[in-house]
Amino acid sequence: MSKGERRKVGKRGQVTIPKELRERFGIEGGDDVLIHEEAGKIVIERSITREELAEGYRQRAQRTRELTDELAGVSTEANADLGDVPEW
């Protein structure tokens, strides 16, 4: 594990995230970040944007539609091969 870069905390508790890390994680000035404790360490994470969240939901909805269509086809095949199943 890398030791990272040493930074000073300003009087108001501010710390500058190194440029290399900002670029690697796509963090720009004005962006929101999440700061939390994890296993006794302070963790800074890039926040998910509303656009990224919406895209994730769109992809999940598309995958759900694809699975529904696939299962409908399988069900039709099963009915054709097995016939009607008695009601229990």
C-alpha contacts under 8 A as a table, 3 or more apart, distances in Angstrom:
res1	aa1	res2	aa2	distance
5	E	18	P	7.71
7	R	15	V	6.85
7	R	16	T	7.40
8	K	15	V	6.63
9	V	12	R	7.85
9	V	13	G	5.52
9	V	14	Q	5.53
9	V	15	V	5.15
10	G	13	G	5.13
10	G	14	Q	5.07
10	G	15	V	6.55
11	K	14	Q	7.29
17	I	21	L	6.82
17	I	22	R	6.50
18	P	21	L	5.48
18	P	22	R	6.33
19	K	22	R	4.99
19	K	23	E	6.07
20	E	23	E	5.27
20	E	24	R	6.10
21	L	24	R	4.99
21	L	25	F	6.04
22	R	25	F	5.37
22	R	26	G	5.70
22	R	27	I	4.67
22	R	28	E	6.66
23	E	26	G	5.04
23	E	27	I	6.32
23	E	28	E	7.80
24	R	27	I	7.92
25	F	46	R	7.01
26	G	46	R	7.74
27	I	31	D	6.32
27	I	46	R	6.53
28	E	31	D	5.59
31	D	47	S	7.93
32	D	46	R	6.89
32	D	47	S	5.81
33	V	44	I	6.52
33	V	45	E	5.52
33	V	46	R	4.67
33	V	47	S	4.89
34	L	43	V	7.91
34	L	44	I	5.63
34	L	45	E	5.05
34	L	46	R	6.27
34	L	47	S	5.86
35	I	42	I	6.96
35	I	43	V	5.61
35	I	44	I	4.59
35	I	45	E	6.48
36	H	42	I	5.81
36	H	43	V	5.37
36	H	44	I	6.76
37	E	40	G	6.17
37	E	41	K	5.41
37	E	42	I	4.67
37	E	43	V	5.89
38	E	41	K	5.26
38	E	42	I	6.42
38	E	43	V	6.59
48	I	52	E	6.17
48	I	53	L	6.55
49	T	52	E	5.15
49	T	53	L	6.23
50	R	53	L	5.05
50	R	54	A	6.03
51	E	54	A	5.07
51	E	55	E	6.10
52	E	55	E	5.08
52	E	56	G	6.21
53	L	56	G	5.11
53	L	57	Y	6.39
54	A	57	Y	5.11
54	A	58	R	6.20
55	E	58	R	4.96
55	E	59	Q	6.16
56	G	59	Q	5.17
56	G	60	R	6.20
57	Y	60	R	5.05
57	Y	61	A	6.08
58	R	61	A	5.12
58	R	62	Q	6.17
59	Q	62	Q	5.10
59	Q	63	R	6.20
60	R	63	R	5.09
60	R	64	T	6.12
61	A	64	T	5.01
61	A	65	R	6.25
62	Q	65	R	5.11
62	Q	66	E	6.26
63	R	66	E	5.01
63	R	67	L	6.18
64	T	67	L	5.14
64	T	68	T	6.08
65	R	68	T	5.05
65	R	69	D	6.18
66	E	69	D	5.19
66	E	70	E	6.17
67	L	70	E	4.96
67	L	71	L	6.05
68	T	71	L	5.17
68	T	72	A	6.11
69	D	72	A	5.11
69	D	73	G	6.35
70	E	73	G	5.21
70	E	74	V	6.35
71	L	74	V	4.97
71	L	75	S	6.01
72	A	75	S	5.06
72	A	76	T	6.18
73	G	76	T	5.12
73	G	77	E	6.26
74	V	77	E	5.09
74	V	78	A	6.13
75	S	78	A	5.05
75	S	79	N	6.16
76	T	79	N	5.17
76	T	80	A	6.22
77	E	80	A	5.10
77	E	81	D	6.18
78	A	81	D	5.15
78	A	82	L	5.71
78	A	83	G	7.61
79	N	82	L	5.25
79	N	83	G	4.99
79	N	84	D	6.36
80	A	83	G	5.64
82	L	85	V	7.61
